[in-house]
Amino acid sequence: MTIIDSGRQEKAQEYAKINRRLWLVSTLLGGLYALVWLISGWSTGLQSWLIAQSTLFANPWFLLPAYLLVFGGIYSLITLPLDYYTGYVLPKRFDQSNQRFKEWIIDQLKGLAISVPIALLMVELLYLALRSLPHTWWLWATGGLVLFNVLVANLAPILIMPIFNKFVPLEEEHAGLADRLIKLADKAKTKVKGVFKYDMSKRTKAANAGLTGIGNTRRIVLGDTLIAEFTPDEIETILAHELGHHVHNDIPLLMTIGALLNLVGMYLASLGLDWAATTFGFNGPADIAGLPAFMLVIGLFSLVLMPLSGAFSRWRESMADAYALEVTGNAKAFETALIRLANQNLGEINPERWVVWLFHSHPPLGERIAKAKNWK
């Protein structure tokens, strides 16, 4: 009989509480860092110092990466202990990690190798729009961000995810499970490239499954921890939940809403840059010294949106749960799958209401389990 492990729940509550505190520290640290650079004059001073070092930096295309190297490099050094504790020490302390320190370091270096060039390219294009289209740059920036998100969603399963994990087609041992999941996808009228297993266990004891990619790169992926610990019926209900998002058109809906919110955020950032240029004496909104102001506006906007985006996400996740229950007709398997996820992933069953309101993208596990238990 699959039951909620009370001991694991105590650990889950403590784990979640520590992670919330670390999130608060990280958020405050990021905001304070940008604010200090803005009001102290360090941002302007760094720009002037770089230009004085070489005439090369009089060109904004070369000034920007040099500025980001110093500005971002210092911040990365400041937050390195926090990243280490959050990403390595804490999961080890709660017995959720299988990683050795060397492997964690390699992951961080891989992440930097991917994220730094992409971030540099995006910021360069942002400031190109600021210089070329000072009054409408926020429209073009939003369009570029939408295109970027679509490209990443399409290419991540074949270009980015394999850098961190090994994906292999489900072997003959699990051929029956693969057939069931393919039929489930067909019922949801979504085409997938196959069912793949990935080596989730090399990093964590947690379990997960999902759909990745869009269009011709869409595929079903199952963590090896999920295959090892969950029954085929339970795995089927978990995937049915993910397919529910496809059936309810959540991906295009979220992309559309995200584009609209990005548009609002970029417009507010344009107002913030105009204000910062006047207040701090920058050479207009396209002055790289105003980057901390841009970060502050976008960061504050994201914080304000957290409760709203969380509520919307919980609504869509609840709809996906209902679809999983309807299409599989196996409420008991979905109930036990959620209980296993709570036990294995250290998921809180009944978090406080304010925690759900502010942080949760899914309904509380206790609520989801009760929904499955009472499903007719």
N, C-alpha and C positions, 0 to 999 in steps of 0.2 A: 504493500500500500504506500502510495506517495503522499507524504505529509510535509507540512512546513516545519523546518528545523528551527526550533526556538533559539538554540545556541547560535546558529548562523544568522538569525535575525538580529540578535544583539550585536554581532559583529557588523552586520550590514548597516545598522543605525549609526554605529560609531564611525564606520568608514565613510558614510555619506556626510555626516556632520563635519568630519575633518576635511573632506573634499570641498564642502561649501565654504569653510573658513579659508582654505587655500585659494579658492576662486575669488573671494573677497579681497584677499591680500594681493593677488595678481592684478585684479581690476584696478584697485586703488593705486598700486605701484605704477601701472601703465599710465593712468591718468595724471598722477603726480609728476611722473617723468616728463611727459609732454608739456605739462603746465609750467614746470620749472624752466625748461628750455625756451619756452615762449616768453615768459615775463622777465626772465633774468637777462635776456639779450644774448644768451649763449648761441642761439640759432643763427642770429645775424653775425655774431662774432666768428662762428665756425665758417660761415660762407665767405666772410672777408679774409679770414686767415688762409683758406684754400686758394682763393684767387691770387693772394699775395705770393703763394708758393710757386705758382706756375701760370703762365699766360694761357695754358691749355684749359685751365678751369674757368676762364672767361666764357668759354663755350658751354651753354647749359647742358648739352648732351654728356659732357665729361664731368661737369660740376656735380650733377645729380648723383651718379654712383659714388663719387668720393664723399659727398655729404652723407649718403646713406650708410657707407662703410663705417664712418665715425659714429654717427647718430645711432644706427642700429647695432653696431658692434658693442658700444658701451652698454646699451640696454641688455643685449644678450649676455654679457658678462655679469651684469647686476642680477639678472633673473636666473642664471645658471644653477645656483644652489636650490632655488625654488623648483625649477624644472626637474632637477635630479631627485629631489625629495618626492615630488608629485608623481613623476613618471617611473621611478625605480624603487626608491626606499619604501614608500607607502604600500604599493602592491605586494612587495616582498613581505612587509610586516603583517599584512592580512592574508598571506598565503594565496594570492591571486596571480602571481607572476611565476613563470618558468624561466625567465631570461637570466643569463649571466651578465655581469657588468659590461664585459667586452661586447656582447651582442647589443646591449642597450646603446652603447657608444656608436656602434656601427649604424644602428637605426637613426640616431640623431644626425650622423654625417650624411646618410642617404637623404634624409629629409631636407637638410640644408642644401645639398647638391641639386635637389629638385626645386625647392621653394625660392631660393635666392635668385636664380636667373628669371623665374616666372615673375616674382615680385618686382625685380628691377625693370623688366620689360613693361609691366603694367604701369609702374610709376612713370617711366619715361613717356609712355603714350598718354598718360594723364596730363603730364606737364606740357606735352606737345599740344594737346587740345587747349590747355589753359593759355598758352602763348599764341596759338593761331586763332582761337575762337573764344575770346575773353568773355563774351556775353552769353554764349550758348554751349560752352564746353561741357556743362553738366548733362545736357541731352546726349551728346556724343559719347561721354564717358559711360553713361547708363547703357547705351546701345552696345558699346564694346564689352561691358561686363556681362550682358546677356549672352552675347556670342561666345565669350570665354567660358561661361558656365555650361553652355550646350556642348562645346568642344570637350571640356573636361569630363562631363557625364558620358560622352560617347567614347572617348579614348582611354579613360582611366583603367577599365578592365584589361586592356591589351598593352598599355604603355607604362602605367604607373603602379598599379597594384602588384604585377609580377615582380617588381623590384624588391618588394618587401615580403612577399609570400610566394610559395610554389603552388600553382593551380594545376590539378590533373583531373581528367575525366573520371567519374566514379567507376571504380573497378567492377569486375564481374561479380564479386562477392555481394555487391549492393545493386545489382542490375534491376532487381525487382523494385527497389526504392526509386531508382532513376526513372523507371517506366511510370510509376505512380505520379511522380512530380511532373513529368512531361505531360501526362494526360490532364493533370490539374491545370497546367499552364494553357493547354489547348482549350479546356473548358472556359478559362478566363479570356480566351481569344487573344493571347499574347504569344508570339513566337520567340523561342529561346534557342541559343546555339548549343545548349546541352546542360548537363548537370556536372558541376566541378566540385571537388574537395580541395580545401586548402589547409596548410599546416598551421592552424591557429594555435595549436598546443606548444609551438616553439616559443611563444611569448606569454600565453596566459592559460589559466585553467577555466576561464569563462567560455560559454558556448554562444554561437550565433549562426544565423543563416540569412540569406536575402537574395534579391534580384539586383544585379549590377548592369550598368550600361543602358543605352537607349538605341533603338533601331537595330542595326545589324550586329551590334556588340552585346546585346542583352543576353544574360546567362544566369542560371541558378547557381549560387555558391553556398556550400555547406562547410562549416568549420569541422575539422576532424574530431574536436571535442564534442560537438553535437552528435555526430554519427556514433561515437563511442558510448555516450551516456543516455541518449534518448531513443525511444522506440520509433519504428517507421510511422506509426499512427501519429505520434506526437510531432515528428518532423513534418509530416504532411500538413498538420494544422498550422504550424508555424509558417510554412511557406504559403499556405492559403491566406494567411493574414497579409503577407507581403503582396500577393497577387491582388488582394482587395484594393490596394492603392492603385494598381493598374486599372482595375474594373471601374473605379470611381474617378479615373482621370486625375489623380492627385499630382502626378509629375508635371503635366502641362499647367495645371491649376497653380501649383506652388511656384513654378517658374514665372507665370504671369504675375502673380501677387508679389513675388520677389522683385521682378522688374519694376513694378509700380513703387514699391517701397524704396528700391535703390534710387529711383528717380527723385523721390521726395528727399532722401538722404543727401544725394548729390546737390540738389537745389539748396538745401540748408547749408551744405558745405560751402557753396558759392557765396552765400550771405556771410558765413563765418570768415571766409578768406577776405572778402571785401572789408569787413569790420577790422580784421587783424591787420590788413595792409594800412588802413587809416590810423589805427591805434598805436601800432608799433613801428610805423614808418617803413614798411616794406615797399619794394618797388613793384607794387601791384599784386594781384592774386597769384600770378605765375612765379613769384619770387619763391625759391626753394626754401628760404628761411621760414615761410609760412606753413610748412608741412606739419609741425606740431599742432597748429590751429585746426588744420584739416582732420587730423587724427582725433582731436578732442571732440569735434562736432559729430563725426561719424560714430565715435565711441558712445557719446551721450545718447544719440539717436537710437543706437542698438540697445542700450540699456532700457530706454523708455519702451521700446517695442517688445522686450522680453515677455512680459505678461500676456500681451495680445497675441504674439506669435505662438506662445505656449498653449494658450486656450484654443486657438485655431487648430494647432497640431493635435491636441488631445481629442478634439471633435473628429478629425479625420481618422485618427488611430482607432477610436471607438467604432467608427463605421467599418474599418478594416477587420476588427475583431468580429463584428456581426457577420460580415461576409464569410470569414473563416468558419464560423459556427454553422452558417447556412449551407455552404457548399460541401463541407465534409460530413455534416450531420453527426459529428463526433465530439460533442461537448465535453465528454469525460476526458478524452485525449488532450483537448486544448487546455482543460483545467490542470491536468497533471503536468503538461508541458510548461505552463506558467509557473507552477510550483517548483519544478526542477530548475527553471531559469532563476527564480528567486533564491533557491538554495545554492546553486552553482555559481551564479554571477554576483552574489551578495547584493541582491536587489531588495530595497525596502518594501515591505508589504503595505504598511499603512503610515506613510510619511505625514507630517503635519500639513494642514491646509495651506499655510503660507508658503511652505516648501513646494508643494504641487503648483500653486499659483505662479510662483516665480521661476522655478527651475525645470519642471517636468514637461517633456514633449509628449509623454504617454499618460493615460489615466493610471492611477496607482495600481500596483499589481494586485492588491487586495480587492479592489473594485473590479478588475478584469477577471480575477478568479471567481468572484461571486457571480458575475455575469454569466460565466460559463456554467457554473454550478446550477444556476436557476434557469438556464436556457431551455425553452420548450420547443 
